Amino acid sequence: MDRNKVICRCFNVTAGAIEDAVKSGATTFEDVQAKTSCSTGCGCCEQDVRDLINELAK
């Protein structure tokens, strides 16, 4: 995984930031949103964020 890949363009949230949120205890999409603000703008990245959370939870 490229930690520098921008997943949420509205808030410039990277895959690394999402990974860090999951490692620090975020277990749901809503938890990751609260920690990173991802997918709280236009919402276009929601599925990408959900997919990444699921991948990291394995």
C-alpha distance matrix in Angstrom:
0.0 3.8 6.0 8.8 8.4 11.6 11.8 15.5 17.6 20.7 19.6 16.8 14.4 10.8 7.8 8.6 12.1 11.5 9.9 12.9 15.2 14.4 14.8 18.0 19.5 18.5 18.8 19.6 18.7 21.8 20.9 17.6 19.8 22.3 20.0 18.2 20.5 17.8 19.5 22.9 23.9 24.0 21.9 20.2 16.7 17.9 16.6 13.0 13.3 15.0 12.6 9.6 12.3 13.4 10.2 10.1 13.8 13.9
3.8 0.0 3.8 5.4 5.5 9.2 10.5 14.0 15.5 18.8 17.6 14.4 12.6 8.8 6.9 7.6 11.1 11.6 10.6 13.0 15.6 15.7 16.1 18.8 20.7 19.7 20.5 21.1 19.8 22.5 21.6 18.0 19.7 22.2 19.7 17.4 19.6 17.0 19.0 22.2 22.7 22.9 21.4 19.7 16.3 18.2 17.5 13.7 13.9 16.4 14.5 11.5 14.3 16.1 13.3 12.9 16.7 17.3
6.0 3.8 0.0 3.8 5.6 8.3 9.8 12.7 14.4 17.3 15.4 12.4 10.1 6.4 4.9 4.0 7.6 8.8 8.0 9.7 12.4 13.2 13.4 15.7 18.0 17.1 18.5 19.3 18.1 20.4 19.1 15.5 17.3 19.3 16.5 14.3 16.9 14.9 17.4 20.3 21.1 21.9 20.4 19.4 15.9 17.5 17.5 13.9 13.1 15.9 14.8 11.3 13.3 15.8 13.5 12.2 15.9 17.2
8.8 5.4 3.8 0.0 3.8 6.2 9.0 11.5 12.3 15.3 13.6 10.1 9.0 5.6 6.3 6.2 8.7 10.6 10.9 12.1 14.5 15.9 16.4 18.2 20.6 19.4 21.1 21.4 19.7 21.7 20.6 16.9 17.9 20.0 17.3 14.5 16.6 14.6 17.1 19.7 19.9 20.7 19.8 18.6 15.5 17.8 18.3 14.6 14.2 17.5 16.6 13.5 15.8 18.5 16.6 15.5 19.2 20.6
8.4 5.5 5.6 3.8 0.0 3.8 6.2 9.3 10.1 13.5 12.8 9.4 8.5 5.3 5.7 7.7 9.8 10.6 11.5 13.6 15.2 16.2 17.6 19.5 21.3 19.5 20.7 20.5 18.3 20.5 20.2 16.4 17.1 19.7 17.7 14.5 16.0 13.3 15.1 18.1 17.9 18.2 17.2 15.5 12.5 15.1 15.3 11.6 11.9 15.2 14.2 11.7 14.5 17.0 15.2 15.0 18.6 20.0
11.6 9.2 8.3 6.2 3.8 0.0 3.8 5.8 6.4 9.7 9.2 6.0 5.7 4.2 6.3 8.8 9.4 10.1 12.2 13.9 14.7 16.3 18.1 19.5 21.0 18.8 20.2 19.4 16.8 18.6 18.6 14.8 14.7 17.4 15.8 12.3 13.0 10.3 12.0 14.7 14.3 14.7 14.0 12.6 10.0 12.9 13.9 10.6 10.6 14.3 14.2 12.0 14.5 17.4 16.4 16.2 19.5 21.4
11.8 10.5 9.8 9.0 6.2 3.8 0.0 3.8 6.3 9.2 9.1 7.3 5.8 5.3 6.0 9.4 9.5 8.7 11.3 13.6 13.6 14.6 17.1 18.6 19.4 16.7 17.6 16.4 13.5 15.6 16.1 12.4 12.2 15.4 14.4 11.1 11.5 8.1 9.1 12.3 12.4 12.5 11.0 9.7 6.5 9.1 10.1 7.0 7.0 10.7 10.9 9.3 11.7 14.5 14.1 14.3 17.2 19.3
15.5 14.0 12.7 11.5 9.3 5.8 3.8 0.0 3.8 5.6 5.9 5.5 5.0 6.9 8.8 11.6 10.4 9.9 13.2 14.8 14.1 15.7 18.5 19.2 19.9 16.9 18.2 16.5 13.2 14.4 15.3 11.9 10.6 13.6 13.2 9.6 8.8 5.6 6.4 9.1 8.7 9.2 8.5 8.1 5.7 8.4 10.7 8.7 8.1 11.7 13.0 11.8 13.4 16.5 16.8 16.8 19.3 21.8
17.6 15.5 14.4 12.3 10.1 6.4 6.3 3.8 0.0 3.8 5.5 4.8 6.8 8.7 11.4 13.9 12.9 13.2 16.4 17.7 17.2 19.2 21.7 22.3 23.3 20.4 21.9 20.2 16.8 17.7 18.7 15.3 13.7 16.3 15.9 12.1 10.9 8.5 8.9 10.7 9.0 9.2 9.9 9.0 8.1 11.3 13.6 11.7 11.7 15.3 16.3 15.3 17.2 20.1 20.2 20.3 22.9 25.3
20.7 18.8 17.3 15.3 13.5 9.7 9.2 5.6 3.8 0.0 3.8 5.8 8.0 11.0 13.8 16.0 14.1 14.4 18.0 18.7 17.7 20.0 22.7 22.7 23.4 20.4 22.1 20.1 16.7 16.7 17.9 15.1 12.6 14.8 14.9 11.4 9.2 7.7 7.8 8.3 6.0 7.1 8.8 9.3 9.2 11.7 14.7 13.7 13.0 16.4 18.1 17.3 18.5 21.6 22.3 22.1 24.3 27.1
19.6 17.6 15.4 13.6 12.8 9.2 9.1 5.9 5.5 3.8 0.0 3.8 5.5 9.1 12.2 13.6 11.2 12.1 15.7 15.8 14.9 17.6 20.0 19.7 20.8 18.1 20.2 18.8 15.7 15.6 16.0 13.0 10.9 12.5 12.0 8.3 6.8 6.4 8.2 8.5 7.6 10.0 10.9 11.9 10.8 12.7 15.8 14.3 12.8 16.3 18.2 16.6 17.4 20.9 21.5 20.7 22.9 25.9
16.8 14.4 12.4 10.1 9.4 6.0 7.3 5.5 4.8 5.8 3.8 0.0 3.8 6.3 9.9 11.2 9.7 11.2 14.2 14.6 14.6 17.2 19.2 19.4 21.0 18.6 20.8 19.8 16.9 17.5 17.5 14.0 12.8 14.7 13.3 9.5 9.4 8.1 10.4 11.7 10.9 12.5 12.9 13.0 11.2 13.7 16.1 13.8 12.7 16.4 17.6 15.6 17.0 20.4 20.3 19.5 22.2 24.9
14.4 12.6 10.1 9.0 8.5 5.7 5.8 5.0 6.8 8.0 5.5 3.8 0.0 3.8 6.9 8.1 6.3 7.4 10.6 11.1 11.0 13.4 15.5 15.9 17.4 15.0 17.1 16.4 13.8 14.7 14.3 10.7 10.2 12.3 10.5 6.9 7.9 6.2 9.2 11.0 11.5 13.2 12.6 12.9 10.2 12.0 14.2 11.7 9.9 13.6 14.8 12.4 13.5 17.0 17.0 15.9 18.5 21.3
10.8 8.8 6.4 5.6 5.3 4.2 5.3 6.9 8.7 11.0 9.1 6.3 3.8 0.0 3.8 5.2 5.2 6.5 8.7 9.9 10.9 12.7 14.3 15.5 17.3 15.4 17.2 17.0 14.8 16.5 15.7 11.9 12.5 14.7 12.5 9.3 11.2 9.1 11.8 14.3 14.8 16.0 15.0 14.5 11.3 13.2 14.5 11.3 9.9 13.5 13.8 10.9 12.5 15.8 15.0 13.9 17.0 19.3
7.8 6.9 4.9 6.3 5.7 6.3 6.0 8.8 11.4 13.8 12.2 9.9 6.9 3.8 0.0 3.8 5.5 5.1 6.1 8.6 9.9 10.6 12.2 14.2 15.7 13.9 15.1 15.3 13.6 15.9 15.0 11.3 12.8 15.3 13.1 10.6 12.9 10.4 12.7 15.7 16.8 17.7 15.9 15.2 11.5 12.8 13.2 9.8 8.4 11.5 11.1 7.7 9.6 12.6 11.4 10.3 13.7 15.7
8.6 7.6 4.0 6.2 7.7 8.8 9.4 11.6 13.9 16.0 13.6 11.2 8.1 5.2 3.8 0.0 3.8 5.4 4.9 6.0 8.5 9.8 10.3 12.1 14.4 13.5 15.3 16.3 15.2 17.1 15.4 11.9 13.9 15.6 12.6 10.7 13.8 12.2 15.2 17.7 19.1 20.5 18.8 18.6 15.0 16.0 16.6 13.4 11.5 14.2 14.0 10.3 11.3 14.4 13.0 10.9 14.1 16.2
12.1 11.1 7.6 8.7 9.8 9.4 9.5 10.4 12.9 14.1 11.2 9.7 6.3 5.2 5.5 3.8 0.0 3.8 5.4 5.0 6.2 8.7 9.8 10.5 12.7 11.4 13.9 14.5 13.3 14.5 12.7 9.3 10.9 12.1 9.0 7.1 10.4 9.6 13.1 15.0 16.6 18.6 17.1 17.5 14.2 14.9 16.3 13.6 11.0 13.7 14.5 11.2 11.3 14.9 14.4 12.1 14.7 17.5
11.5 11.6 8.8 10.6 10.6 10.1 8.7 9.9 13.2 14.4 12.1 11.2 7.4 6.5 5.1 5.4 3.8 0.0 3.8 5.4 5.0 6.3 8.6 9.8 11.0 9.0 10.8 11.2 10.0 11.8 10.2 6.7 9.0 10.9 8.5 7.1 10.0 8.5 11.4 13.7 15.9 17.5 15.3 15.8 12.2 12.2 13.2 10.9 7.8 10.1 11.1 7.9 7.6 11.3 11.3 9.2 11.5 14.5
9.9 10.6 8.0 10.9 11.5 12.2 11.3 13.2 16.4 18.0 15.7 14.2 10.6 8.7 6.1 4.9 5.4 3.8 0.0 3.8 5.4 5.1 6.1 8.6 10.1 9.3 10.7 12.2 12.0 14.2 12.1 9.2 12.2 13.7 11.0 10.4 13.6 12.3 15.0 17.5 19.6 21.1 18.8 19.0 15.2 15.1 15.4 12.8 10.2 11.7 11.8 8.2 7.7 10.7 9.9 7.0 9.6 12.2
12.9 13.0 9.7 12.1 13.6 13.9 13.6 14.8 17.7 18.7 15.8 14.6 11.1 9.9 8.6 6.0 5.0 5.4 3.8 0.0 3.8 5.4 5.0 6.1 8.8 8.8 11.4 13.3 13.5 14.7 12.0 9.4 12.4 12.9 9.5 9.6 13.4 13.0 16.3 18.1 20.4 22.4 20.5 21.1 17.6 17.4 18.3 16.0 13.0 14.6 15.3 11.8 10.7 13.9 13.4 10.1 12.0 14.9
15.2 15.6 12.4 14.5 15.2 14.7 13.6 14.1 17.2 17.7 14.9 14.6 11.0 10.9 9.9 8.5 6.2 5.0 5.4 3.8 0.0 3.8 5.5 5.1 6.6 5.6 8.6 10.2 10.4 11.2 8.2 6.0 9.2 9.4 6.4 7.4 10.9 11.0 14.1 15.5 18.3 20.5 18.4 19.6 16.3 15.5 16.8 15.1 11.6 12.9 14.4 11.5 9.5 12.9 13.5 10.5 11.5 15.0
14.4 15.7 13.2 15.9 16.2 16.3 14.6 15.7 19.2 20.0 17.6 17.2 13.4 12.7 10.6 9.8 8.7 6.3 5.1 5.4 3.8 0.0 3.8 5.4 5.3 4.5 6.1 8.5 9.6 11.2 8.5 7.0 10.7 11.4 9.3 10.5 13.5 12.9 15.4 17.3 20.2 22.0 19.3 20.3 16.8 15.5 16.0 14.5 11.2 11.5 12.6 9.8 7.2 10.0 10.6 7.4 7.9 11.4
14.8 16.1 13.4 16.4 17.6 18.1 17.1 18.5 21.7 22.7 20.0 19.2 15.5 14.3 12.2 10.3 9.8 8.6 6.1 5.0 5.5 3.8 0.0 3.8 5.5 7.0 8.8 11.8 13.4 14.8 11.6 10.4 14.1 14.2 11.5 12.9 16.3 16.1 18.8 20.6 23.4 25.3 22.9 23.7 20.2 19.1 19.5 17.7 14.6 15.0 15.6 12.5 10.3 12.6 12.4 8.7 9.2 12.0
18.0 18.8 15.7 18.2 19.5 19.5 18.6 19.2 22.3 22.7 19.7 19.4 15.9 15.5 14.2 12.1 10.5 9.8 8.6 6.1 5.1 5.4 3.8 0.0 3.8 6.2 9.1 12.0 13.6 14.0 10.4 9.9 13.2 12.4 9.6 11.8 15.3 15.9 18.9 20.0 23.0 25.3 23.1 24.5 21.2 20.0 21.1 19.6 16.1 16.6 17.9 15.1 12.5 15.1 15.6 12.1 12.1 15.3
19.5 20.7 18.0 20.6 21.3 21.0 19.4 19.9 23.3 23.4 20.8 21.0 17.4 17.3 15.7 14.4 12.7 11.0 10.1 8.8 6.6 5.3 5.5 3.8 0.0 3.8 6.0 9.2 11.7 11.9 8.4 9.0 12.5 11.6 9.9 12.7 15.5 16.1 18.4 19.5 22.8 25.0 22.5 24.1 21.0 19.1 20.0 19.2 15.6 15.3 17.0 14.8 11.5 13.7 15.0 11.8 10.7 14.1
18.5 19.7 17.1 19.4 19.5 18.8 16.7 16.9 20.4 20.4 18.1 18.6 15.0 15.4 13.9 13.5 11.4 9.0 9.3 8.8 5.6 4.5 7.0 6.2 3.8 0.0 3.8 5.9 7.9 8.3 4.9 5.5 9.0 8.8 7.8 10.2 12.6 12.8 14.9 16.0 19.4 21.5 18.8 20.5 17.5 15.5 16.6 16.1 12.4 12.0 14.2 12.4 9.1 11.6 13.5 10.9 10.0 13.8
18.8 20.5 18.5 21.1 20.7 20.2 17.6 18.2 21.9 22.1 20.2 20.8 17.1 17.2 15.1 15.3 13.9 10.8 10.7 11.4 8.6 6.1 8.8 9.1 6.0 3.8 0.0 3.8 7.0 8.3 6.3 7.4 10.6 11.2 11.0 13.0 14.9 14.4 15.7 17.2 20.6 22.2 19.0 20.5 17.6 15.0 15.5 15.4 12.1 10.6 12.6 11.5 7.8 9.2 11.7 9.7 7.8 11.5
19.6 21.1 19.3 21.4 20.5 19.4 16.4 16.5 20.2 20.1 18.8 19.8 16.4 17.0 15.3 16.3 14.5 11.2 12.2 13.3 10.2 8.5 11.8 12.0 9.2 5.9 3.8 0.0 3.8 5.3 5.1 6.4 8.6 9.9 10.8 12.3 13.2 12.5 13.0 14.4 17.9 19.2 16.0 17.7 15.1 12.1 12.8 13.5 10.3 8.4 11.3 11.1 7.6 9.0 12.3 11.3 9.8 13.3
18.7 19.8 18.1 19.7 18.3 16.8 13.5 13.2 16.8 16.7 15.7 16.9 13.8 14.8 13.6 15.2 13.3 10.0 12.0 13.5 10.4 9.6 13.4 13.6 11.7 7.9 7.0 3.8 0.0 3.8 5.5 5.2 6.2 8.7 10.0 10.5 10.6 9.4 9.4 11.1 14.4 15.5 12.2 14.0 11.6 8.5 9.8 10.7 7.4 6.1 9.7 9.8 7.2 9.3 12.4 12.0 11.5 14.9
21.8 22.5 20.4 21.7 20.5 18.6 15.6 14.4 17.7 16.7 15.6 17.5 14.7 16.5 15.9 17.1 14.5 11.8 14.2 14.7 11.2 11.2 14.8 14.0 11.9 8.3 8.3 5.3 3.8 0.0 3.8 5.4 4.9 6.2 8.7 9.9 9.5 9.5 9.6 9.9 13.6 15.4 12.6 15.2 13.4 10.5 12.6 13.7 10.4 9.7 13.4 13.3 10.7 13.0 16.0 15.2 14.5 18.1
20.9 21.6 19.1 20.6 20.2 18.6 16.1 15.3 18.7 17.9 16.0 17.5 14.3 15.7 15.0 15.4 12.7 10.2 12.1 12.0 8.2 8.5 11.6 10.4 8.4 4.9 6.3 5.1 5.5 3.8 0.0 3.8 5.4 5.1 6.4 8.7 9.6 10.3 11.7 12.0 15.7 17.9 15.4 17.8 15.4 13.0 14.9 15.2 11.5 11.2 14.4 13.4 10.4 13.0 15.6 13.9 13.2 17.0
17.6 18.0 15.5 16.9 16.4 14.8 12.4 11.9 15.3 15.1 13.0 14.0 10.7 11.9 11.3 11.9 9.3 6.7 9.2 9.4 6.0 7.0 10.4 9.9 9.0 5.5 7.4 6.4 5.2 5.4 3.8 0.0 3.8 5.4 5.1 6.0 7.5 7.4 9.4 10.6 13.9 16.0 13.5 15.4 12.7 10.9 12.9 12.4 8.6 9.3 12.2 10.7 8.4 11.7 13.7 12.0 12.4 16.1
19.8 19.7 17.3 17.9 17.1 14.7 12.2 10.6 13.7 12.6 10.9 12.8 10.2 12.5 12.8 13.9 10.9 9.0 12.2 12.4 9.2 10.7 14.1 13.2 12.5 9.0 10.6 8.6 6.2 4.9 5.4 3.8 0.0 3.8 5.5 5.3 4.7 5.2 6.7 7.0 10.5 12.9 10.8 13.4 11.3 9.7 12.6 12.6 9.1 10.4 13.7 12.7 11.1 14.3 16.4 15.3 15.8 19.4
22.3 22.2 19.3 20.0 19.7 17.4 15.4 13.6 16.3 14.8 12.5 14.7 12.3 14.7 15.3 15.6 12.1 10.9 13.7 12.9 9.4 11.4 14.2 12.4 11.6 8.8 11.2 9.9 8.7 6.2 5.1 5.4 3.8 0.0 3.8 5.8 5.7 8.1 10.0 9.1 12.6 15.6 14.0 16.9 15.0 13.4 16.3 16.3 12.8 13.8 17.1 15.8 13.7 16.9 19.1 17.3 17.5 21.3
20.0 19.7 16.5 17.3 17.7 15.8 14.4 13.2 15.9 14.9 12.0 13.3 10.5 12.5 13.1 12.6 9.0 8.5 11.0 9.5 6.4 9.3 11.5 9.6 9.9 7.8 11.0 10.8 10.0 8.7 6.4 5.1 5.5 3.8 0.0 3.8 6.2 8.3 11.3 11.2 14.2 17.2 15.8 18.0 15.6 14.6 17.2 16.4 12.7 14.2 17.0 14.9 13.0 16.6 18.1 15.8 16.4 20.2
18.2 17.4 14.3 14.5 14.5 12.3 11.1 9.6 12.1 11.4 8.3 9.5 6.9 9.3 10.6 10.7 7.1 7.1 10.4 9.6 7.4 10.5 12.9 11.8 12.7 10.2 13.0 12.3 10.5 9.9 8.7 6.0 5.3 5.8 3.8 0.0 3.8 5.3 8.9 9.3 11.7 14.5 13.4 15.3 12.8 12.6 15.4 14.2 10.9 13.3 15.8 13.6 12.7 16.4 17.5 15.7 17.1 20.6
20.5 19.6 16.9 16.6 16.0 13.0 11.5 8.8 10.9 9.2 6.8 9.4 7.9 11.2 12.9 13.8 10.4 10.0 13.6 13.4 10.9 13.5 16.3 15.3 15.5 12.6 14.9 13.2 10.6 9.5 9.6 7.5 4.7 5.7 6.2 3.8 0.0 3.8 6.5 5.7 8.1 11.3 10.6 13.1 11.5 11.3 14.6 14.1 11.2 13.5 16.4 15.1 14.3 17.9 19.4 18.1 19.4 22.9
17.8 17.0 14.9 14.6 13.3 10.3 8.1 5.6 8.5 7.7 6.4 8.1 6.2 9.1 10.4 12.2 9.6 8.5 12.3 13.0 11.0 12.9 16.1 15.9 16.1 12.8 14.4 12.5 9.4 9.5 10.3 7.4 5.2 8.1 8.3 5.3 3.8 0.0 3.8 5.5 7.5 9.6 8.2 10.0 7.8 8.0 11.2 10.4 7.8 10.6 13.2 12.1 12.0 15.4 16.7 16.1 17.6 20.8
19.5 19.0 17.4 17.1 15.1 12.0 9.1 6.4 8.9 7.8 8.2 10.4 9.2 11.8 12.7 15.2 13.1 11.4 15.0 16.3 14.1 15.4 18.8 18.9 18.4 14.9 15.7 13.0 9.4 9.6 11.7 9.4 6.7 10.0 11.3 8.9 6.5 3.8 0.0 3.8 5.5 6.6 4.5 6.9 5.8 5.5 9.2 9.5 7.7 9.9 12.8 12.8 12.9 15.7 17.4 17.5 18.8 21.8
22.9 22.2 20.3 19.7 18.1 14.7 12.3 9.1 10.7 8.3 8.5 11.7 11.0 14.3 15.7 17.7 15.0 13.7 17.5 18.1 15.5 17.3 20.6 20.0 19.5 16.0 17.2 14.4 11.1 9.9 12.0 10.6 7.0 9.1 11.2 9.3 5.7 5.5 3.8 0.0 3.8 6.5 6.0 9.4 9.3 8.8 12.6 13.3 11.3 13.1 16.3 16.2 15.9 18.7 20.7 20.5 21.5 24.7
23.9 22.7 21.1 19.9 17.9 14.3 12.4 8.7 9.0 6.0 7.6 10.9 11.5 14.8 16.8 19.1 16.6 15.9 19.6 20.4 18.3 20.2 23.4 23.0 22.8 19.4 20.6 17.9 14.4 13.6 15.7 13.9 10.5 12.6 14.2 11.7 8.1 7.5 5.5 3.8 0.0 3.8 5.6 8.3 9.3 10.0 13.7 14.2 13.1 15.4 18.1 18.1 18.4 21.2 22.9 22.9 24.3 27.3
24.0 22.9 21.9 20.7 18.2 14.7 12.5 9.2 9.2 7.1 10.0 12.5 13.2 16.0 17.7 20.5 18.6 17.5 21.1 22.4 20.5 22.0 25.3 25.3 25.0 21.5 22.2 19.2 15.5 15.4 17.9 16.0 12.9 15.6 17.2 14.5 11.3 9.6 6.6 6.5 3.8 0.0 3.8 5.6 8.0 9.2 12.3 13.2 13.1 15.2 17.5 18.1 18.9 21.3 22.9 23.5 25.0 27.7
21.9 21.4 20.4 19.8 17.2 14.0 11.0 8.5 9.9 8.8 10.9 12.9 12.6 15.0 15.9 18.8 17.1 15.3 18.8 20.5 18.4 19.3 22.9 23.1 22.5 18.8 19.0 16.0 12.2 12.6 15.4 13.5 10.8 14.0 15.8 13.4 10.6 8.2 4.5 6.0 5.6 3.8 0.0 3.8 5.5 5.5 8.8 10.1 9.9 11.5 14.0 15.0 15.6 17.7 19.6 20.4 21.6 24.2
20.2 19.7 19.4 18.6 15.5 12.6 9.7 8.1 9.0 9.3 11.9 13.0 12.9 14.5 15.2 18.6 17.5 15.8 19.0 21.1 19.6 20.3 23.7 24.5 24.1 20.5 20.5 17.7 14.0 15.2 17.8 15.4 13.4 16.9 18.0 15.3 13.1 10.0 6.9 9.4 8.3 5.6 3.8 0.0 3.8 5.7 7.6 8.5 9.7 11.5 13.0 14.2 15.7 17.5 18.8 20.1 21.7 23.9
16.7 16.3 15.9 15.5 12.5 10.0 6.5 5.7 8.1 9.2 10.8 11.2 10.2 11.3 11.5 15.0 14.2 12.2 15.2 17.6 16.3 16.8 20.2 21.2 21.0 17.5 17.6 15.1 11.6 13.4 15.4 12.7 11.3 15.0 15.6 12.8 11.5 7.8 5.8 9.3 9.3 8.0 5.5 3.8 0.0 3.8 5.7 5.2 6.1 8.6 10.0 10.6 12.3 14.3 15.3 16.5 18.3 20.5
17.9 18.2 17.5 17.8 15.1 12.9 9.1 8.4 11.3 11.7 12.7 13.7 12.0 13.2 12.8 16.0 14.9 12.2 15.1 17.4 15.5 15.5 19.1 20.0 19.1 15.5 15.0 12.1 8.5 10.5 13.0 10.9 9.7 13.4 14.6 12.6 11.3 8.0 5.5 8.8 10.0 9.2 5.5 5.7 3.8 0.0 3.8 5.5 5.1 6.1 8.6 9.9 10.6 12.3 14.2 15.4 16.5 18.9
16.6 17.5 17.5 18.3 15.3 13.9 10.1 10.7 13.6 14.7 15.8 16.1 14.2 14.5 13.2 16.6 16.3 13.2 15.4 18.3 16.8 16.0 19.5 21.1 20.0 16.6 15.5 12.8 9.8 12.6 14.9 12.9 12.6 16.3 17.2 15.4 14.6 11.2 9.2 12.6 13.7 12.3 8.8 7.6 5.7 3.8 0.0 3.8 5.4 5.0 6.0 8.5 9.8 10.5 12.1 14.1 15.2 17.0
13.0 13.7 13.9 14.6 11.6 10.6 7.0 8.7 11.7 13.7 14.3 13.8 11.7 11.3 9.8 13.4 13.6 10.9 12.8 16.0 15.1 14.5 17.7 19.6 19.2 16.1 15.4 13.5 10.7 13.7 15.2 12.4 12.6 16.3 16.4 14.2 14.1 10.4 9.5 13.3 14.2 13.2 10.1 8.5 5.2 5.5 3.8 0.0 3.8 5.5 5.1 6.1 8.6 9.9 10.5 12.2 14.2 15.9
13.3 13.9 13.1 14.2 11.9 10.6 7.0 8.1 11.7 13.0 12.8 12.7 9.9 9.9 8.4 11.5 11.0 7.8 10.2 13.0 11.6 11.2 14.6 16.1 15.6 12.4 12.1 10.3 7.4 10.4 11.5 8.6 9.1 12.8 12.7 10.9 11.2 7.8 7.7 11.3 13.1 13.1 9.9 9.7 6.1 5.1 5.4 3.8 0.0 3.8 5.5 5.1 6.2 8.6 9.8 10.5 12.2 14.7
15.0 16.4 15.9 17.5 15.2 14.3 10.7 11.7 15.3 16.4 16.3 16.4 13.6 13.5 11.5 14.2 13.7 10.1 11.7 14.6 12.9 11.5 15.0 16.6 15.3 12.0 10.6 8.4 6.1 9.7 11.2 9.3 10.4 13.8 14.2 13.3 13.5 10.6 9.9 13.1 15.4 15.2 11.5 11.5 8.6 6.1 5.0 5.5 3.8 0.0 3.8 5.5 5.1 6.2 8.6 9.9 10.6 12.9
12.6 14.5 14.8 16.6 14.2 14.2 10.9 13.0 16.3 18.1 18.2 17.6 14.8 13.8 11.1 14.0 14.5 11.1 11.8 15.3 14.4 12.6 15.6 17.9 17.0 14.2 12.6 11.3 9.7 13.4 14.4 12.2 13.7 17.1 17.0 15.8 16.4 13.2 12.8 16.3 18.1 17.5 14.0 13.0 10.0 8.6 6.0 5.1 5.5 3.8 0.0 3.8 5.5 5.1 6.2 8.6 9.9 11.2
9.6 11.5 11.3 13.5 11.7 12.0 9.3 11.8 15.3 17.3 16.6 15.6 12.4 10.9 7.7 10.3 11.2 7.9 8.2 11.8 11.5 9.8 12.5 15.1 14.8 12.4 11.5 11.1 9.8 13.3 13.4 10.7 12.7 15.8 14.9 13.6 15.1 12.1 12.8 16.2 18.1 18.1 15.0 14.2 10.6 9.9 8.5 6.1 5.1 5.5 3.8 0.0 3.8 5.4 5.0 6.1 8.5 10.2
12.3 14.3 13.3 15.8 14.5 14.5 11.7 13.4 17.2 18.5 17.4 17.0 13.5 12.5 9.6 11.3 11.3 7.6 7.7 10.7 9.5 7.2 10.3 12.5 11.5 9.1 7.8 7.6 7.2 10.7 10.4 8.4 11.1 13.7 13.0 12.7 14.3 12.0 12.9 15.9 18.4 18.9 15.6 15.7 12.3 10.6 9.8 8.6 6.2 5.1 5.5 3.8 0.0 3.8 5.4 5.1 6.1 8.9
13.4 16.1 15.8 18.5 17.0 17.4 14.5 16.5 20.1 21.6 20.9 20.4 17.0 15.8 12.6 14.4 14.9 11.3 10.7 13.9 12.9 10.0 12.6 15.1 13.7 11.6 9.2 9.0 9.3 13.0 13.0 11.7 14.3 16.9 16.6 16.4 17.9 15.4 15.7 18.7 21.2 21.3 17.7 17.5 14.3 12.3 10.5 9.9 8.6 6.2 5.1 5.4 3.8 0.0 3.8 5.5 5.1 6.7
10.2 13.3 13.5 16.6 15.2 16.4 14.1 16.8 20.2 22.3 21.5 20.3 17.0 15.0 11.4 13.0 14.4 11.3 9.9 13.4 13.5 10.6 12.4 15.6 15.0 13.5 11.7 12.3 12.4 16.0 15.6 13.7 16.4 19.1 18.1 17.5 19.4 16.7 17.4 20.7 22.9 22.9 19.6 18.8 15.3 14.2 12.1 10.5 9.8 8.6 6.2 5.0 5.4 3.8 0.0 3.8 5.5 5.6
10.1 12.9 12.2 15.5 15.0 16.2 14.3 16.8 20.3 22.1 20.7 19.5 15.9 13.9 10.3 10.9 12.1 9.2 7.0 10.1 10.5 7.4 8.7 12.1 11.8 10.9 9.7 11.3 12.0 15.2 13.9 12.0 15.3 17.3 15.8 15.7 18.1 16.1 17.5 20.5 22.9 23.5 20.4 20.1 16.5 15.4 14.1 12.2 10.5 9.9 8.6 6.1 5.1 5.5 3.8 0.0 3.8 5.5
13.8 16.7 15.9 19.2 18.6 19.5 17.2 19.3 22.9 24.3 22.9 22.2 18.5 17.0 13.7 14.1 14.7 11.5 9.6 12.0 11.5 7.9 9.2 12.1 10.7 10.0 7.8 9.8 11.5 14.5 13.2 12.4 15.8 17.5 16.4 17.1 19.4 17.6 18.8 21.5 24.3 25.0 21.6 21.7 18.3 16.5 15.2 14.2 12.2 10.6 9.9 8.5 6.1 5.1 5.5 3.8 0.0 3.8
13.9 17.3 17.2 20.6 20.0 21.4 19.3 21.8 25.3 27.1 25.9 24.9 21.3 19.3 15.7 16.2 17.5 14.5 12.2 14.9 15.0 11.4 12.0 15.3 14.1 13.8 11.5 13.3 14.9 18.1 17.0 16.1 19.4 21.3 20.2 20.6 22.9 20.8 21.8 24.7 27.3 27.7 24.2 23.9 20.5 18.9 17.0 15.9 14.7 12.9 11.2 10.2 8.9 6.7 5.6 5.5 3.8 0.0
